[in-house]
Amino acid sequence: GDHDLMIIQLGDNVNAGAKEAAFKKNIGEFLARLKADCPRARIIYAATWYRRPAIVSSVIKACKDNGCDFVSIADLYGAANLPSDGYVITYNNGSTAVAVGGSLSHPNNRGMEQIAGRIIDMLKL
């Protein structure tokens, strides 16, 4: 209850059908519950890395309804912000792996920096 900042990034894996319907139905209640539990907290919602217009529109409405800030990051998805073939991922425990398959669609270091920059801009730091 004493948090002063929450940053949320949800919705990228909500891609169709029942998942999308459940997300749209519940996102407003989720944000309302966060606001009720932490009334002093500023909530910034960054969405979505993958282009999910239906999800984003639901998030924008829920943010407006609940006094949360919205940061769009969908336009950052592109070659400069994605790992290339052979990209090596280093995990928190120090182990490494070569990115393959779906891993290649996640933000690379530059992409993460771009996302962080959007959030920092919203914070006006």
Disulfide bonds with the S-S distance in Angstrom:
none
